[in-house]
Amino acid sequence: MSRTTTMTVRLGGALSDFVSANVGEGGSYENVSEYIRDLIRRDKERAEAEAFDRLKAELAHAFAAPEETYKPLTAAEVIARNRG
């Protein structure tokens, strides 16, 4: 189930001018809400891409390790290790 949250953001000066230039006639967005939603979506995508890149780097590092450094683990040992 999706929920909607109303938020209030106060902008002044250059930030307000920048938003105004991107909204309405001559701007890329019809209204401020549309602009903010797009910014949040892009930031979410960026954060997800960074997390994926970190995971890829960890996997690349693990697969580059010599095979003799690997040791067999049971599922219970993996779970215990990850719980910290």
Gaussian input, Z-matrix of N, CA and C with variables (Angstrom, degrees):
# hf/3-21g

backbone

0 1
 N
 C     1     B1
 C     2     B2     1     A1
 N     3     B3     2     A2     1     D1
 C     4     B4     3     A3     2     D2
 C     5     B5     4     A4     3     D3
 N     6     B6     5     A5     4     D4
 C     7     B7     6     A6     5     D5
 C     8     B8     7     A7     6     D6
 N     9     B9     8     A8     7     D7
 C    10    B10     9     A9     8     D8
 C    11    B11    10    A10     9     D9
 N    12    B12    11    A11    10    D10
 C    13    B13    12    A12    11    D11
 C    14    B14    13    A13    12    D12
 N    15    B15    14    A14    13    D13
 C    16    B16    15    A15    14    D14
 C    17    B17    16    A16    15    D15
 N    18    B18    17    A17    16    D16
 C    19    B19    18    A18    17    D17
 C    20    B20    19    A19    18    D18
 N    21    B21    20    A20    19    D19
 C    22    B22    21    A21    20    D20
 C    23    B23    22    A22    21    D21
 N    24    B24    23    A23    22    D22
 C    25    B25    24    A24    23    D23
 C    26    B26    25    A25    24    D24
 N    27    B27    26    A26    25    D25
 C    28    B28    27    A27    26    D26
 C    29    B29    28    A28    27    D27
 N    30    B30    29    A29    28    D28
 C    31    B31    30    A30    29    D29
 C    32    B32    31    A31    30    D30
 N    33    B33    32    A32    31    D31
 C    34    B34    33    A33    32    D32
 C    35    B35    34    A34    33    D33
 N    36    B36    35    A35    34    D34
 C    37    B37    36    A36    35    D35
 C    38    B38    37    A37    36    D36
 N    39    B39    38    A38    37    D37
 C    40    B40    39    A39    38    D38
 C    41    B41    40    A40    39    D39
 N    42    B42    41    A41    40    D40
 C    43    B43    42    A42    41    D41
 C    44    B44    43    A43    42    D42
 N    45    B45    44    A44    43    D43
 C    46    B46    45    A45    44    D44
 C    47    B47    46    A46    45    D45
 N    48    B48    47    A47    46    D46
 C    49    B49    48    A48    47    D47
 C    50    B50    49    A49    48    D48
 N    51    B51    50    A50    49    D49
 C    52    B52    51    A51    50    D50
 C    53    B53    52    A52    51    D51
 N    54    B54    53    A53    52    D52
 C    55    B55    54    A54    53    D53
 C    56    B56    55    A55    54    D54
 N    57    B57    56    A56    55    D55
 C    58    B58    57    A57    56    D56
 C    59    B59    58    A58    57    D57
 N    60    B60    59    A59    58    D58
 C    61    B61    60    A60    59    D59
 C    62    B62    61    A61    60    D60
 N    63    B63    62    A62    61    D61
 C    64    B64    63    A63    62    D62
 C    65    B65    64    A64    63    D63
 N    66    B66    65    A65    64    D64
 C    67    B67    66    A66    65    D65
 C    68    B68    67    A67    66    D66
 N    69    B69    68    A68    67    D67
 C    70    B70    69    A69    68    D68
 C    71    B71    70    A70    69    D69
 N    72    B72    71    A71    70    D70
 C    73    B73    72    A72    71    D71
 C    74    B74    73    A73    72    D72
 N    75    B75    74    A74    73    D73
 C    76    B76    75    A75    74    D74
 C    77    B77    76    A76    75    D75
 N    78    B78    77    A77    76    D76
 C    79    B79    78    A78    77    D77
 C    80    B80    79    A79    78    D78
 N    81    B81    80    A80    79    D79
 C    82    B82    81    A81    80    D80
 C    83    B83    82    A82    81    D81
 N    84    B84    83    A83    82    D82
 C    85    B85    84    A84    83    D83
 C    86    B86    85    A85    84    D84
 N    87    B87    86    A86    85    D85
 C    88    B88    87    A87    86    D86
 C    89    B89    88    A88    87    D87
 N    90    B90    89    A89    88    D88
 C    91    B91    90    A90    89    D89
 C    92    B92    91    A91    90    D90
 N    93    B93    92    A92    91    D91
 C    94    B94    93    A93    92    D92
 C    95    B95    94    A94    93    D93
 N    96    B96    95    A95    94    D94
 C    97    B97    96    A96    95    D95
 C    98    B98    97    A97    96    D96
 N    99    B99    98    A98    97    D97
 C   100   B100    99    A99    98    D98
 C   101   B101   100   A100    99    D99
 N   102   B102   101   A101   100   D100
 C   103   B103   102   A102   101   D101
 C   104   B104   103   A103   102   D102
 N   105   B105   104   A104   103   D103
 C   106   B106   105   A105   104   D104
 C   107   B107   106   A106   105   D105
 N   108   B108   107   A107   106   D106
 C   109   B109   108   A108   107   D107
 C   110   B110   109   A109   108   D108
 N   111   B111   110   A110   109   D109
 C   112   B112   111   A111   110   D110
 C   113   B113   112   A112   111   D111
 N   114   B114   113   A113   112   D112
 C   115   B115   114   A114   113   D113
 C   116   B116   115   A115   114   D114
 N   117   B117   116   A116   115   D115
 C   118   B118   117   A117   116   D116
 C   119   B119   118   A118   117   D117
 N   120   B120   119   A119   118   D118
 C   121   B121   120   A120   119   D119
 C   122   B122   121   A121   120   D120
 N   123   B123   122   A122   121   D121
 C   124   B124   123   A123   122   D122
 C   125   B125   124   A124   123   D123
 N   126   B126   125   A125   124   D124
 C   127   B127   126   A126   125   D125
 C   128   B128   127   A127   126   D126
 N   129   B129   128   A128   127   D127
 C   130   B130   129   A129   128   D128
 C   131   B131   130   A130   129   D129
 N   132   B132   131   A131   130   D130
 C   133   B133   132   A132   131   D131
 C   134   B134   133   A133   132   D132
 N   135   B135   134   A134   133   D133
 C   136   B136   135   A135   134   D134
 C   137   B137   136   A136   135   D135
 N   138   B138   137   A137   136   D136
 C   139   B139   138   A138   137   D137
 C   140   B140   139   A139   138   D138
 N   141   B141   140   A140   139   D139
 C   142   B142   141   A141   140   D140
 C   143   B143   142   A142   141   D141
 N   144   B144   143   A143   142   D142
 C   145   B145   144   A144   143   D143
 C   146   B146   145   A145   144   D144
 N   147   B147   146   A146   145   D145
 C   148   B148   147   A147   146   D146
 C   149   B149   148   A148   147   D147
 N   150   B150   149   A149   148   D148
 C   151   B151   150   A150   149   D149
 C   152   B152   151   A151   150   D150
 N   153   B153   152   A152   151   D151
 C   154   B154   153   A153   152   D152
 C   155   B155   154   A154   153   D153
 N   156   B156   155   A155   154   D154
 C   157   B157   156   A156   155   D155
 C   158   B158   157   A157   156   D156
 N   159   B159   158   A158   157   D157
 C   160   B160   159   A159   158   D158
 C   161   B161   160   A160   159   D159
 N   162   B162   161   A161   160   D160
 C   163   B163   162   A162   161   D161
 C   164   B164   163   A163   162   D162
 N   165   B165   164   A164   163   D163
 C   166   B166   165   A165   164   D164
 C   167   B167   166   A166   165   D165
 N   168   B168   167   A167   166   D166
 C   169   B169   168   A168   167   D167
 C   170   B170   169   A169   168   D168
 N   171   B171   170   A170   169   D169
 C   172   B172   171   A171   170   D170
 C   173   B173   172   A172   171   D171
 N   174   B174   173   A173   172   D172
 C   175   B175   174   A174   173   D173
 C   176   B176   175   A175   174   D174
 N   177   B177   176   A176   175   D175
 C   178   B178   177   A177   176   D176
 C   179   B179   178   A178   177   D177
 N   180   B180   179   A179   178   D178
 C   181   B181   180   A180   179   D179
 C   182   B182   181   A181   180   D180
 N   183   B183   182   A182   181   D181
 C   184   B184   183   A183   182   D182
 C   185   B185   184   A184   183   D183
 N   186   B186   185   A185   184   D184
 C   187   B187   186   A186   185   D185
 C   188   B188   187   A187   186   D186
 N   189   B189   188   A188   187   D187
 C   190   B190   189   A189   188   D188
 C   191   B191   190   A190   189   D189
 N   192   B192   191   A191   190   D190
 C   193   B193   192   A192   191   D191
 C   194   B194   193   A193   192   D192
 N   195   B195   194   A194   193   D193
 C   196   B196   195   A195   194   D194
 C   197   B197   196   A196   195   D195
 N   198   B198   197   A197   196   D196
 C   199   B199   198   A198   197   D197
 C   200   B200   199   A199   198   D198
 N   201   B201   200   A200   199   D199
 C   202   B202   201   A201   200   D200
 C   203   B203   202   A202   201   D201
 N   204   B204   203   A203   202   D202
 C   205   B205   204   A204   203   D203
 C   206   B206   205   A205   204   D204
 N   207   B207   206   A206   205   D205
 C   208   B208   207   A207   206   D206
 C   209   B209   208   A208   207   D207
 N   210   B210   209   A209   208   D208
 C   211   B211   210   A210   209   D209
 C   212   B212   211   A211   210   D210
 N   213   B213   212   A212   211   D211
 C   214   B214   213   A213   212   D212
 C   215   B215   214   A214   213   D213
 N   216   B216   215   A215   214   D214
 C   217   B217   216   A216   215   D215
 C   218   B218   217   A217   216   D216
 N   219   B219   218   A218   217   D217
 C   220   B220   219   A219   218   D218
 C   221   B221   220   A220   219   D219
 N   222   B222   221   A221   220   D220
 C   223   B223   222   A222   221   D221
 C   224   B224   223   A223   222   D222
 N   225   B225   224   A224   223   D223
 C   226   B226   225   A225   224   D224
 C   227   B227   226   A226   225   D225
 N   228   B228   227   A227   226   D226
 C   229   B229   228   A228   227   D227
 C   230   B230   229   A229   228   D228
 N   231   B231   230   A230   229   D229
 C   232   B232   231   A231   230   D230
 C   233   B233   232   A232   231   D231
 N   234   B234   233   A233   232   D232
 C   235   B235   234   A234   233   D233
 C   236   B236   235   A235   234   D234
 N   237   B237   236   A236   235   D235
 C   238   B238   237   A237   236   D236
 C   239   B239   238   A238   237   D237
 N   240   B240   239   A239   238   D238
 C   241   B241   240   A240   239   D239
 C   242   B242   241   A241   240   D240
 N   243   B243   242   A242   241   D241
 C   244   B244   243   A243   242   D242
 C   245   B245   244   A244   243   D243
 N   246   B246   245   A245   244   D244
 C   247   B247   246   A246   245   D245
 C   248   B248   247   A247   246   D246
 N   249   B249   248   A248   247   D247
 C   250   B250   249   A249   248   D248
 C   251   B251   250   A250   249   D249

   B1=1.4472
   B2=1.5274
   B3=1.2862
   B4=1.4560
   B5=1.5260
   B6=1.3240
   B7=1.4520
   B8=1.5145
   B9=1.2930
   B10=1.4545
   B11=1.5184
   B12=1.3187
   B13=1.4551
   B14=1.5181
   B15=1.2996
   B16=1.4614
   B17=1.5153
   B18=1.3315
   B19=1.4600
   B20=1.5174
   B21=1.3037
   B22=1.4554
   B23=1.5219
   B24=1.3174
   B25=1.4576
   B26=1.5213
   B27=1.3025
   B28=1.4713
   B29=1.5241
   B30=1.3015
   B31=1.4611
   B32=1.5140
   B33=1.2760
   B34=1.4571
   B35=1.5188
   B36=1.2917
   B37=1.4564
   B38=1.5092
   B39=1.3239
   B40=1.4604
   B41=1.5323
   B42=1.3349
   B43=1.4620
   B44=1.5262
   B45=1.3159
   B46=1.4625
   B47=1.5255
   B48=1.3076
   B49=1.4671
   B50=1.5258
   B51=1.3315
   B52=1.4551
   B53=1.5212
   B54=1.3197
   B55=1.4647
   B56=1.5182
   B57=1.3165
   B58=1.4731
   B59=1.5213
   B60=1.3241
   B61=1.4631
   B62=1.5301
   B63=1.3254
   B64=1.4635
   B65=1.5209
   B66=1.3225
   B67=1.4681
   B68=1.5244
   B69=1.3251
   B70=1.4576
   B71=1.5120
   B72=1.3074
   B73=1.4657
   B74=1.5283
   B75=1.2957
   B76=1.4536
   B77=1.5178
   B78=1.3243
   B79=1.4685
   B80=1.5186
   B81=1.2934
   B82=1.4601
   B83=1.5303
   B84=1.3140
   B85=1.4581
   B86=1.5285
   B87=1.3394
   B88=1.4633
   B89=1.5161
   B90=1.3464
   B91=1.4613
   B92=1.5281
   B93=1.3194
   B94=1.4577
   B95=1.5324
   B96=1.3298
   B97=1.4622
   B98=1.5200
   B99=1.3144
   B100=1.4671
   B101=1.5337
   B102=1.3158
   B103=1.4556
   B104=1.5311
   B105=1.3231
   B106=1.4620
   B107=1.5297
   B108=1.3380
   B109=1.4648
   B110=1.5292
   B111=1.3327
   B112=1.4609
   B113=1.5255
   B114=1.3277
   B115=1.4647
   B116=1.5234
   B117=1.3307
   B118=1.4627
   B119=1.5234
   B120=1.3329
   B121=1.4709
   B122=1.5299
   B123=1.3289
   B124=1.4682
   B125=1.5203
   B126=1.3299
   B127=1.4567
   B128=1.5276
   B129=1.3294
   B130=1.4662
   B131=1.5231
   B132=1.3263
   B133=1.4643
   B134=1.5300
   B135=1.3248
   B136=1.4672
   B137=1.5216
   B138=1.3312
   B139=1.4607
   B140=1.5309
   B141=1.3335
   B142=1.4676
   B143=1.5284
   B144=1.3303
   B145=1.4694
   B146=1.5301
   B147=1.3352
   B148=1.4647
   B149=1.5291
   B150=1.3346
   B151=1.4632
   B152=1.5267
   B153=1.3234
   B154=1.4630
   B155=1.5232
   B156=1.3242
   B157=1.4672
   B158=1.5259
   B159=1.3497
   B160=1.4631
   B161=1.5277
   B162=1.3353
   B163=1.4636
   B164=1.5268
   B165=1.3358
   B166=1.4706
   B167=1.5202
   B168=1.3285
   B169=1.4641
   B170=1.5289
   B171=1.3263
   B172=1.4669
   B173=1.5262
   B174=1.3239
   B175=1.4718
   B176=1.5247
   B177=1.3197
   B178=1.4645
   B179=1.5267
   B180=1.3336
   B181=1.4617
   B182=1.5319
   B183=1.3304
   B184=1.4677
   B185=1.5261
   B186=1.3235
   B187=1.4636
   B188=1.5266
   B189=1.3222
   B190=1.4602
   B191=1.5307
   B192=1.3289
   B193=1.4705
   B194=1.5317
   B195=1.3077
   B196=1.4690
   B197=1.5344
   B198=1.3109
   B199=1.4570
   B200=1.5242
   B201=1.3247
   B202=1.4684
   B203=1.5319
   B204=1.3399
   B205=1.4719
   B206=1.5204
   B207=1.3251
   B208=1.4621
   B209=1.5240
   B210=1.3171
   B211=1.4521
   B212=1.5241
   B213=1.3163
   B214=1.4616
   B215=1.5294
   B216=1.3193
   B217=1.4606
   B218=1.5140
   B219=1.3077
   B220=1.4613
   B221=1.5174
   B222=1.3077
   B223=1.4773
   B224=1.5224
   B225=1.3121
   B226=1.4574
   B227=1.5261
   B228=1.3390
   B229=1.4726
   B230=1.5279
   B231=1.3082
   B232=1.4780
   B233=1.5135
   B234=1.3304
   B235=1.4698
   B236=1.5350
   B237=1.3182
   B238=1.4635
   B239=1.5261
   B240=1.3218
   B241=1.4654
   B242=1.5260
   B243=1.3088
   B244=1.4610
   B245=1.5209
   B246=1.3076
   B247=1.4749
   B248=1.5202
   B249=1.3063
   B250=1.4502
   B251=1.4655
   A1=109.18
   A2=115.89
   A3=121.66
   A4=109.85
   A5=115.58
   A6=118.07
   A7=108.89
   A8=115.26
   A9=121.43
   A10=108.59
   A11=115.83
   A12=121.67
   A13=108.41
   A14=115.59
   A15=120.28
   A16=107.81
   A17=116.25
   A18=121.60
   A19=108.94
   A20=115.08
   A21=121.02
   A22=108.45
   A23=116.24
   A24=121.34
   A25=107.56
   A26=115.92
   A27=120.22
   A28=108.69
   A29=115.16
   A30=121.27
   A31=108.57
   A32=115.60
   A33=119.40
   A34=110.29
   A35=115.15
   A36=121.35
   A37=114.55
   A38=115.35
   A39=121.93
   A40=112.17
   A41=117.62
   A42=119.28
   A43=110.98
   A44=116.13
   A45=120.42
   A46=110.86
   A47=116.66
   A48=121.21
   A49=110.78
   A50=116.22
   A51=120.82
   A52=111.06
   A53=117.04
   A54=120.76
   A55=109.84
   A56=117.09
   A57=121.25
   A58=111.77
   A59=116.76
   A60=120.50
   A61=111.79
   A62=117.24
   A63=121.67
   A64=113.72
   A65=117.21
   A66=122.02
   A67=109.71
   A68=115.84
   A69=120.84
   A70=111.86
   A71=115.11
   A72=119.96
   A73=109.95
   A74=115.66
   A75=120.15
   A76=113.18
   A77=117.41
   A78=121.11
   A79=110.61
   A80=115.98
   A81=121.38
   A82=112.92
   A83=117.59
   A84=122.00
   A85=110.71
   A86=115.20
   A87=119.99
   A88=112.18
   A89=116.29
   A90=118.85
   A91=109.97
   A92=115.75
   A93=121.54
   A94=110.76
   A95=117.67
   A96=120.54
   A97=111.37
   A98=117.00
   A99=121.21
   A100=109.87
   A101=116.78
   A102=121.97
   A103=110.87
   A104=116.61
   A105=121.14
   A106=110.91
   A107=117.37
   A108=120.20
   A109=110.80
   A110=117.08
   A111=120.56
   A112=110.91
   A113=117.25
   A114=120.28
   A115=111.24
   A116=117.04
   A117=121.06
   A118=110.25
   A119=117.56
   A120=120.47
   A121=110.84
   A122=115.79
   A123=119.32
   A124=111.50
   A125=117.07
   A126=120.49
   A127=110.21
   A128=116.98
   A129=121.58
   A130=110.11
   A131=117.77
   A132=121.67
   A133=111.06
   A134=116.96
   A135=121.38
   A136=110.31
   A137=117.46
   A138=121.29
   A139=110.83
   A140=116.84
   A141=120.66
   A142=111.05
   A143=117.22
   A144=121.10
   A145=110.57
   A146=117.11
   A147=120.32
   A148=110.81
   A149=116.97
   A150=120.74
   A151=110.32
   A152=117.03
   A153=121.16
   A154=110.59
   A155=117.21
   A156=120.79
   A157=111.28
   A158=117.73
   A159=120.74
   A160=110.54
   A161=115.65
   A162=120.09
   A163=110.93
   A164=116.68
   A165=120.03
   A166=110.94
   A167=117.62
   A168=121.17
   A169=110.66
   A170=117.01
   A171=120.35
   A172=110.72
   A173=116.13
   A174=119.63
   A175=111.23
   A176=117.16
   A177=120.79
   A178=109.88
   A179=116.24
   A180=120.73
   A181=110.23
   A182=116.46
   A183=120.74
   A184=111.19
   A185=116.81
   A186=119.63
   A187=112.61
   A188=116.63
   A189=120.13
   A190=111.87
   A191=116.88
   A192=120.67
   A193=109.92
   A194=116.64
   A195=119.87
   A196=110.57
   A197=115.65
   A198=120.78
   A199=112.32
   A200=117.63
   A201=119.49
   A202=113.12
   A203=117.17
   A204=119.49
   A205=112.27
   A206=116.72
   A207=120.58
   A208=109.61
   A209=116.50
   A210=119.62
   A211=108.22
   A212=116.87
   A213=119.77
   A214=110.64
   A215=115.90
   A216=122.29
   A217=109.31
   A218=115.40
   A219=119.32
   A220=107.96
   A221=115.97
   A222=120.32
   A223=109.87
   A224=118.41
   A225=122.68
   A226=111.09
   A227=117.35
   A228=120.73
   A229=110.85
   A230=116.81
   A231=120.24
   A232=110.09
   A233=116.85
   A234=120.92
   A235=110.05
   A236=117.10
   A237=120.65
   A238=110.83
   A239=117.32
   A240=121.62
   A241=110.96
   A242=116.87
   A243=120.74
   A244=113.26
   A245=117.47
   A246=120.28
   A247=111.42
   A248=116.07
   A249=121.23
   A250=113.43
   D1=129.21
   D2=-178.66
   D3=-89.87
   D4=142.10
   D5=176.83
   D6=-122.62
   D7=152.35
   D8=-179.92
   D9=-109.50
   D10=135.09
   D11=178.17
   D12=-120.76
   D13=132.27
   D14=175.75
   D15=-96.60
   D16=130.21
   D17=-179.37
   D18=-127.50
   D19=149.37
   D20=176.95
   D21=-112.47
   D22=129.81
   D23=178.91
   D24=-125.00
   D25=132.41
   D26=178.26
   D27=-106.26
   D28=126.94
   D29=177.72
   D30=-126.22
   D31=146.82
   D32=176.69
   D33=-138.70
   D34=166.73
   D35=172.88
   D36=57.38
   D37=-131.08
   D38=-173.56
   D39=-62.67
   D40=-35.56
   D41=179.68
   D42=-66.52
   D43=-43.72
   D44=178.14
   D45=-62.71
   D46=-42.29
   D47=178.62
   D48=-62.74
   D49=-40.55
   D50=-179.79
   D51=-64.16
   D52=-45.20
   D53=178.17
   D54=-61.97
   D55=-46.05
   D56=-179.78
   D57=-58.62
   D58=-35.23
   D59=-179.59
   D60=-71.09
   D61=-21.04
   D62=-178.47
   D63=-99.37
   D64=-0.56
   D65=-176.11
   D66=-122.50
   D67=143.69
   D68=176.65
   D69=85.22
   D70=-161.57
   D71=-179.87
   D72=-58.94
   D73=130.66
   D74=-179.54
   D75=87.72
   D76=-12.62
   D77=178.99
   D78=-101.46
   D79=173.77
   D80=-178.55
   D81=-87.75
   D82=-11.60
   D83=-175.47
   D84=-125.16
   D85=148.05
   D86=-179.57
   D87=-75.27
   D88=-34.43
   D89=-179.14
   D90=-149.28
   D91=169.36
   D92=-176.19
   D93=-64.17
   D94=-39.62
   D95=-179.56
   D96=-59.69
   D97=-42.98
   D98=178.56
   D99=-61.65
   D100=-42.03
   D101=179.69
   D102=-63.08
   D103=-47.59
   D104=-178.99
   D105=-63.79
   D106=-43.14
   D107=178.08
   D108=-59.23
   D109=-41.94
   D110=179.28
   D111=-64.67
   D112=-41.72
   D113=177.91
   D114=-61.80
   D115=-41.95
   D116=-179.99
   D117=-66.42
   D118=-43.20
   D119=178.07
   D120=-59.04
   D121=-45.02
   D122=-179.63
   D123=-64.54
   D124=-39.69
   D125=179.07
   D126=-66.54
   D127=-39.04
   D128=176.59
   D129=-62.20
   D130=-45.43
   D131=177.73
   D132=-61.14
   D133=-40.25
   D134=178.46
   D135=-63.05
   D136=-45.66
   D137=-179.77
   D138=-63.42
   D139=-40.91
   D140=178.36
   D141=-65.71
   D142=-39.67
   D143=178.52
   D144=-65.23
   D145=-39.89
   D146=177.95
   D147=-64.05
   D148=-42.10
   D149=178.50
   D150=-63.34
   D151=-41.41
   D152=178.56
   D153=-64.81
   D154=-41.53
   D155=178.32
   D156=-63.26
   D157=-38.69
   D158=176.56
   D159=-62.98
   D160=-42.86
   D161=178.85
   D162=-62.76
   D163=-44.39
   D164=178.11
   D165=-60.33
   D166=-40.58
   D167=179.76
   D168=-65.23
   D169=-41.42
   D170=178.17
   D171=-63.87
   D172=-42.61
   D173=179.17
   D174=-65.42
   D175=-42.14
   D176=178.68
   D177=-61.06
   D178=-41.35
   D179=178.66
   D180=-63.92
   D181=-43.61
   D182=-179.32
   D183=-64.23
   D184=-43.30
   D185=-178.41
   D186=-72.69
   D187=-18.70
   D188=178.66
   D189=-83.83
   D190=-13.14
   D191=-178.69
   D192=-69.67
   D193=147.23
   D194=177.73
   D195=-59.92
   D196=143.80
   D197=-175.51
   D198=-60.27
   D199=-30.69
   D200=-178.69
   D201=-68.61
   D202=-13.94
   D203=177.39
   D204=-81.90
   D205=-10.83
   D206=178.79
   D207=-79.71
   D208=145.47
   D209=173.30
   D210=-137.59
   D211=143.99
   D212=-178.62
   D213=-69.25
   D214=139.84
   D215=177.87
   D216=-130.21
   D217=146.40
   D218=173.26
   D219=-82.85
   D220=165.26
   D221=177.64
   D222=-59.53
   D223=-40.23
   D224=179.84
   D225=-62.30
   D226=-38.50
   D227=178.71
   D228=-67.79
   D229=-39.15
   D230=177.95
   D231=-64.32
   D232=-45.18
   D233=179.47
   D234=-61.83
   D235=-45.72
   D236=-179.84
   D237=-62.32
   D238=-42.85
   D239=179.21
   D240=-61.35
   D241=-42.16
   D242=-176.76
   D243=-75.22
   D244=-20.47
   D245=176.00
   D246=-76.26
   D247=-16.38
   D248=173.51
   D249=85.85

